[in-house]
Amino acid sequence: MRFRRTAVCAATATALLAATAGTAHATPPIPTRMAALGDSLTRAVNSCTVGGGTLCARNSWSAGANPAVGSHYARIKELNPEVLPYNEARAGATSADLAQQARAAVAEGGIDYVTIMIGGGDACAASEARMTSVGSFASRIRAALRILRSGAPDASVFVASVPDPLRVWELGKGNPAAVKAWKDGGVCQAVLANPTSLAAGDAERRERVRERVVDYNAALEKVCGEDAGCRYDGDAVFDHRFSAADVSTADYFHPSLVGQRTLAEVTYEAGFDW
């Protein structure tokens, strides 16, 4: 059970706390140093109006400083102006890279808040056959969390679900510019190969990739649930119905600036109650 900040009288607050003692999540301390782990979504690739790559990191839903996004960092900074952000996410990362990112976060020293969004790259392989197995995915997440716990034992860890890969296809399959971008860039071919085809084989392939993401999210929830300081988003990102405005027209795949703002809103609402 989670309670969002509300203006209630002291008596009501006391009654609520008494009624929910032992069941409500304790509110962790406001962070002073945070780290963002993940892939190109957390690096905010292609969310810029000009340029790309690392130039877009200021738009990150997690650690970005662009006030137009309202990132976790920006919201926490309103509560603690001294908070420092570190974006260890890298474009092209998969779950295999998460342990290294966790080590980099720990090396920053004093990390007390970590966000993780990983798995899109594991599903968005060059082909369905090259997707990461669910077992390997879960083992890698667990290993990364062990590294975080070893080096930052008191850190609060927020884990976001993997977005629904079919939503991108649904939004762009009828757009010639999107179809061309997916083909020319070889974008997420496990899902986006033959994007205009409604043949049974292509439809079944897309659904199998989606089911793999569902299984990844189940693994994220399970592994996060093994750690008292970890909070899973309850499939909030996966379930959210992103709009065309949320998708960058640079590749019709990554979140736009609007999409990064949407991710910030959805994930912060599902996260810790600062």
Secondary structure, 3 states (H helix, E strand, C coil): CCCCCCCCCHHHHHHHHHHCCCCCCCCCCCCCEEEEEECHHHHCCCCCCCCCHHHHHHHCCCCCCCCCCCCHHHHHHHHCCCCEEEECCCCCCCHHHHHHHHHHHHHHCCCCEEEEECCHHHHCCCCHHHCCCHHHHHHHHHHHHHHHHHHCCCCEEEECCCCCHHHHHHHHCCCHHHHHHHHHHCCCHHHHCCCCCCCHHHHHHHHHHHHHHHHHHHHHHHHHHCCCCEEECCCHHHHCCCCHHHECCCCCCCECHHHHHHHHHHHHHHCCCC
